[in-house]
Each structure stands twice: as C-alpha cells, then as structure tokens.
C-alpha cells in the first residue's frame, strides 16, 4: 500500500467519522430514528477503512469486507425509506 493509498483511505475514514459525529449530534437533538441507520453505515465505513489500513489490500477478499459492502448500502437505503415513507 503506497503512501497515497494510505492518505486516501485515512481521509475517507476521517470524513466518515466527522459525518458520523454530525449525525450523532443531529440524533441527540431531534431523536429521529432514521439517523441511526445513517450512523451505522458511516461506522461501517470507518471500521472498513481501519481494517484496510491495518491489513493492507489483502483484506478486500475477506468475508468481513464483503459483509460491510452489503450492509453499507442497505443501511443507507433503510434510512432513506424510513425518513421519506
């Protein structure tokens, strides 16, 4: 993993952390349940970026990342459905 790859993965994890903290603040203020789905999806992005930084690109073939790649869009779509319907 090159330095540029580490910077990009680290910045994506950091951005997901900032967005997750904003969503936690929004959830504490409004108590709307759809924010929980969004918080969960960004927590998965943070954990997957940490796993990629620790274990390099070899973890992409792991079952954990495959599970994360299913759960991230599912939780975002559940949040959108719960918010607008």
SEMILO-154204 format. One line per 5 residues: number of its first residue (from 0); their letters; for each residue z, y, x of N, C-alpha, C, O, CB. Coordinates in Angstrom, 3 decimals. Last residue first. Glycine has a CB too. Example, Ala and Ser with C-alpha at 12.3 -4.5 7.8 and 13.67 -1.06 7.14 Angstrom:
1	sa	7.080/-2.250/12.850/7.140/-1.060/13.670/7.870/0.030/12.900/8.039/1.138/13.409/5.725/-0.598/14.084  7.800/-5.690/13.190/7.800/-4.500/12.300/7.800/-3.300/13.200/8.465/-3.319/14.236/9.046/-4.473/11.308;
***
This chain:
84	xxxxx	3.929/7.703/-40.750/3.775/6.966/-42.021/5.098/6.618/-42.612/5.156/6.000/-43.675/2.969/5.702/-41.823  4.455/9.037/-38.369/3.493/9.633/-39.286/3.318/8.885/-40.595/2.621/9.378/-41.483/2.187/9.735/-38.619  6.447/7.605/-36.955/6.519/9.057/-37.070/5.638/9.590/-38.198/6.043/10.509/-38.910/6.118/9.700/-35.759  5.712/4.956/-37.017/6.980/5.325/-37.621/7.080/6.838/-37.831/7.723/7.296/-38.776/8.132/4.836/-36.753  3.296/5.137/-35.612/3.296/4.669/-37.000/4.581/5.102/-37.687/4.545/5.568/-38.826/3.139/3.129/-37.067;
79	xxxxx	4.245/6.014/-33.116/3.298/6.838/-33.877/3.273/6.439/-35.342/3.232/7.300/-36.221/1.894/6.725/-33.285  5.906/3.864/-32.385/6.456/5.198/-32.545/5.547/6.110/-33.353/6.019/6.890/-34.180/6.716/5.807/-31.199  4.007/1.834/-32.227/5.073/1.744/-33.222/5.731/3.095/-33.455/6.075/3.437/-34.587/6.119/0.726/-32.788  2.508/2.810/-30.058/1.882/2.731/-31.379/2.921/2.577/-32.484/2.745/3.128/-33.571/0.896/1.567/-31.427  4.441/2.598/-28.026/3.862/3.907/-28.353/3.234/3.877/-29.743/3.407/4.815/-30.521/2.808/4.317/-27.298;
74	xxxxx	4.899/-0.146/-28.039/5.985/0.752/-28.403/5.475/2.157/-28.715/6.027/2.834/-29.583/7.012/0.807/-27.285  2.344/-1.079/-27.285/2.933/-1.493/-28.554/4.048/-0.538/-28.977/4.132/-0.163/-30.146/3.473/-2.924/-28.448  1.883/-0.052/-24.731/1.103/0.479/-25.856/1.666/0.082/-27.219/1.495/0.809/-28.198/-0.327/0.006/-25.752  4.160/-1.534/-23.480/3.999/-0.075/-23.410/3.129/0.449/-24.551/3.582/1.324/-25.290/3.388/0.327/-22.063  3.894/-4.322/-23.821/4.960/-3.607/-24.515/4.784/-2.089/-24.515/5.215/-1.423/-25.457/6.274/-3.950/-23.894;
69	xxxxx	1.762/-5.100/-22.179/1.677/-5.319/-23.619/2.687/-4.442/-24.356/2.369/-3.879/-25.404/1.912/-6.801/-23.954  2.605/-4.436/-19.676/1.319/-3.892/-20.115/1.067/-4.148/-21.590/0.233/-3.474/-22.195/0.192/-4.485/-19.294  4.935/-5.936/-19.499/5.032/-4.482/-19.606/3.730/-3.889/-20.125/3.744/-2.950/-20.921/5.389/-3.865/-18.249  3.790/-8.473/-19.197/4.617/-8.186/-20.364/4.753/-6.680/-20.577/4.692/-6.204/-21.711/6.002/-8.828/-20.208  2.563/-8.086/-16.738/1.749/-8.433/-17.907/2.509/-8.165/-19.197/1.935/-7.686/-20.175/1.318/-9.904/-17.848;
64	xxxxx	4.798/-7.659/-15.194/3.863/-6.551/-15.375/2.926/-6.832/-16.545/2.539/-5.911/-17.265/3.052/-6.308/-14.086  5.954/-10.229/-15.383/6.679/-9.039/-15.801/5.731/-7.879/-16.078/5.860/-7.197/-17.095/7.695/-8.641/-14.741  4.197/-12.021/-14.261/4.345/-12.040/-15.709/5.087/-10.808/-16.216/4.877/-10.385/-17.352/5.073/-13.299/-16.143  2.109/-10.658/-11.633/3.353/-11.203/-12.159/3.372/-11.156/-13.687/2.666/-10.366/-14.315/4.549/-10.435/-11.592  0.043/-9.381/-10.443/-0.241/-10.694/-11.007/0.980/-11.331/-11.655/0.887/-12.443/-12.176/-0.776/-11.603/-9.939;
59	xxxxx	1.322/-7.154/-9.394/0.403/-6.955/-10.517/0.084/-8.293/-11.191/-0.126/-8.327/-12.403/-0.900/-6.271/-10.037  2.675/-7.657/-7.119/3.409/-7.857/-8.374/2.511/-7.687/-9.590/2.903/-8.041/-10.702/4.578/-6.887/-8.461  1.130/-6.874/-4.996/1.162/-8.293/-5.336/1.864/-8.571/-6.655/1.659/-9.631/-7.248/1.836/-9.064/-4.241  1.411/-4.270/-4.250/0.433/-4.558/-5.298/0.433/-6.024/-5.708/-0.218/-6.379/-6.691/-0.948/-4.161/-4.837  5.006/-4.002/-3.716/3.623/-3.703/-3.370/2.688/-4.117/-4.519/3.146/-4.292/-5.648/3.227/-4.426/-2.055;
54	xxxxx	7.613/-4.096/-4.547/6.935/-5.358/-4.242/5.464/-5.214/-3.882/4.755/-6.213/-3.758/7.056/-6.271/-5.402  8.371/-1.378/-4.897/9.190/-2.309/-4.116/8.385/-3.503/-3.639/8.459/-3.883/-2.471/10.374/-2.786/-4.937  6.360/-0.211/-6.450/6.702/0.391/-5.163/7.509/-0.571/-4.287/7.347/-0.577/-3.067/7.488/1.685/-5.379  6.382/-1.892/-8.677/5.176/-1.824/-7.847/5.495/-1.222/-6.486/4.961/-1.671/-5.472/4.081/-1.001/-8.548  8.944/-1.346/-9.679/8.603/-2.703/-9.229/7.369/-2.710/-8.338/7.314/-3.449/-7.355/8.373/-3.615/-10.430;
49	xxxxx	8.595/1.357/-10.333/9.578/0.980/-9.312/9.282/-0.422/-8.780/9.360/-0.661/-7.575/11.013/1.043/-9.888  6.686/1.117/-12.343/6.329/1.832/-11.115/7.322/1.538/-9.996/6.934/1.476/-8.829/6.266/3.341/-11.376  8.152/-0.329/-14.248/6.976/-0.947/-13.632/6.552/-0.208/-12.365/6.103/-0.840/-11.409/5.817/-0.980/-14.626  10.153/1.531/-14.889/10.512/0.257/-14.252/9.311/-0.430/-13.631/9.442/-1.059/-12.581/11.161/-0.670/-15.261  8.589/3.609/-16.009/9.436/3.849/-14.834/9.745/2.534/-14.127/9.614/2.435/-12.907/10.749/4.558/-15.240;
44	xxxxx	7.455/2.279/-18.170/6.580/2.840/-17.138/7.377/3.099/-15.865/6.892/2.837/-14.765/5.912/4.147/-17.633  9.761/1.685/-19.639/8.946/0.595/-19.096/8.002/1.091/-18.005/7.775/0.389/-17.020/8.145/-0.073/-20.213  10.502/4.245/-20.346/11.402/3.463/-19.493/10.663/2.273/-18.885/10.919/1.900/-17.740/12.627/2.976/-20.298  8.404/4.864/-22.038/8.481/5.558/-20.751/9.472/4.894/-19.805/9.305/4.968/-18.587/8.870/7.011/-20.962  9.017/3.117/-24.163/7.747/2.980/-23.446/7.784/3.697/-22.096/7.248/3.186/-21.113/6.598/3.528/-24.296;
39	xxxxx	11.561/4.042/-24.973/11.395/2.678/-24.473/10.105/2.526/-23.673/10.097/1.880/-22.625/11.406/1.687/-25.633  10.898/6.585/-25.904/11.813/6.450/-24.762/11.669/5.078/-24.137/11.655/4.950/-22.912/13.275/6.685/-25.194  9.320/5.859/-28.114/8.727/6.591/-27.004/9.588/6.488/-25.743/9.063/6.323/-24.642/8.530/8.054/-27.387  11.255/4.610/-29.709/10.075/3.861/-29.271/9.411/4.532/-28.070/8.991/3.861/-27.128/9.069/3.729/-30.423  12.995/6.743/-30.137/13.476/5.566/-29.412/12.306/4.738/-28.898/12.353/4.220/-27.782/14.379/4.708/-30.312;
34	xxxxx	11.655/8.506/-31.749/11.799/8.859/-30.339/12.290/7.678/-29.512/12.030/7.616/-28.311/12.755/10.032/-30.185  11.922/7.555/-34.295/10.677/7.254/-33.600/10.739/7.622/-32.127/9.956/7.103/-31.331/9.528/7.978/-34.257  14.341/8.461/-35.370/14.307/7.146/-34.742/13.017/6.856/-33.984/13.009/5.991/-33.109/14.512/6.098/-35.777  15.867/11.512/-34.799/14.741/10.824/-35.424/14.470/9.546/-34.647/14.381/9.556/-33.420/13.472/11.732/-35.469  17.850/13.327/-33.965/18.225/11.985/-34.437/17.104/11.291/-35.206/17.368/10.562/-36.162/19.455/12.074/-35.317;
29	xxxxx	17.601/15.856/-32.819/17.036/15.634/-34.148/17.423/14.295/-34.777/17.334/14.140/-35.995/15.549/15.726/-34.072  19.078/15.813/-30.368/19.055/17.000/-31.228/18.635/16.649/-32.653/19.265/17.111/-33.605/18.108/18.055/-30.650  18.687/13.361/-29.230/20.058/13.800/-29.474/20.107/15.005/-30.409/21.072/15.185/-31.151/20.741/14.138/-28.157  15.887/13.401/-29.026/16.534/12.431/-29.910/17.972/12.844/-30.222/18.425/12.695/-31.356/16.514/11.031/-29.275  15.525/15.397/-27.138/14.986/15.597/-28.481/15.640/14.643/-29.476/15.914/15.012/-30.618/13.463/15.402/-28.482;
24	xxxxx	16.730/14.136/-24.944/17.272/15.387/-25.474/16.788/15.673/-26.875/17.555/16.143/-27.715/16.908/16.535/-24.575  14.929/12.017/-24.696/16.346/11.739/-24.982/17.020/12.990/-25.531/17.798/12.910/-26.482/17.083/11.245/-23.704  12.598/13.398/-24.059/12.676/12.668/-25.318/14.110/12.308/-25.685/14.464/12.297/-26.864/11.836/11.411/-25.239  13.299/14.368/-21.547/12.974/15.313/-22.621/13.089/14.628/-23.972/13.617/15.206/-24.923/11.553/15.892/-22.434  13.559/11.928/-20.201/14.730/12.787/-20.365/14.513/13.846/-21.448/15.442/14.181/-22.183/15.070/13.463/-19.042;
19	xxxxx	10.886/11.059/-20.308/11.923/10.279/-20.967/13.183/11.120/-21.180/13.808/11.031/-22.236/12.251/9.026/-20.145  9.644/12.985/-18.736/9.284/12.889/-20.152/10.345/12.117/-20.917/10.676/12.472/-22.048/7.911/12.216/-20.322  10.865/12.353/-16.280/11.031/13.687/-16.865/10.730/13.653/-18.360/11.472/14.223/-19.160/10.115/14.710/-16.158  9.940/9.722/-15.922/11.373/9.995/-16.007/11.636/11.350/-16.657/12.532/11.477/-17.491/12.008/9.947/-14.615  7.193/10.100/-15.715/7.714/9.323/-16.845/9.210/9.551/-17.024/9.701/9.572/-18.152/7.432/7.827/-16.643;
14	xxxxx	7.198/11.511/-13.307/6.729/12.168/-14.520/7.223/11.428/-15.759/7.627/12.054/-16.739/5.198/12.253/-14.526  8.092/9.446/-11.620/8.871/10.677/-11.760/8.480/11.441/-13.023/9.346/11.960/-13.728/8.681/11.568/-10.530  5.988/7.600/-11.854/7.345/7.230/-12.261/8.224/8.442/-12.477/9.020/8.471/-13.416/7.976/6.326/-11.227  3.934/9.164/-10.794/3.837/8.689/-12.180/5.200/8.244/-12.698/5.531/8.486/-13.858/2.827/7.531/-12.284  4.894/9.559/-8.200/4.749/10.706/-9.101/4.612/10.279/-10.554/5.117/10.955/-11.450/3.546/11.538/-8.699;
9	xxxxx	4.787/6.901/-7.244/6.055/7.613/-7.319/5.996/8.805/-8.258/6.929/9.044/-9.024/6.471/8.069/-5.948  2.036/6.433/-7.331/2.934/5.596/-8.135/4.287/6.283/-8.291/4.872/6.246/-9.373/3.111/4.197/-7.489  1.195/8.438/-5.513/0.701/8.430/-6.894/1.617/7.610/-7.791/1.943/8.041/-8.897/-0.731/7.872/-6.954  2.546/7.688/-3.162/2.766/9.007/-3.739/2.346/9.026/-5.207/3.059/9.569/-6.051/1.996/10.075/-2.947  1.489/5.145/-2.694/2.920/5.295/-2.936/3.236/6.641/-3.584/4.098/6.722/-4.459/3.695/5.147/-1.630;
4	xxxxx	-1.195/5.824/-2.242/-0.828/4.952/-3.359/0.647/5.095/-3.707/1.010/5.160/-4.882/-1.148/3.492/-3.026  -0.908/7.330/0.084/-1.430/7.976/-1.124/-1.092/7.151/-2.355/-0.741/7.704/-3.397/-2.955/8.178/-1.022  -0.052/5.365/1.864/0.835/6.472/1.532/0.385/7.184/0.257/1.216/7.593/-0.555/0.897/7.463/2.690  -0.992/2.069/0.718/-1.102/3.244/1.559/-0.148/4.334/1.076/0.473/4.223/0.019/-2.544/3.758/1.574  0.000/-1.163/0.844/0.000/0.000/0.000/0.000/1.232/0.894/0.890/1.408/1.726/1.212/-0.005/-0.963;
***
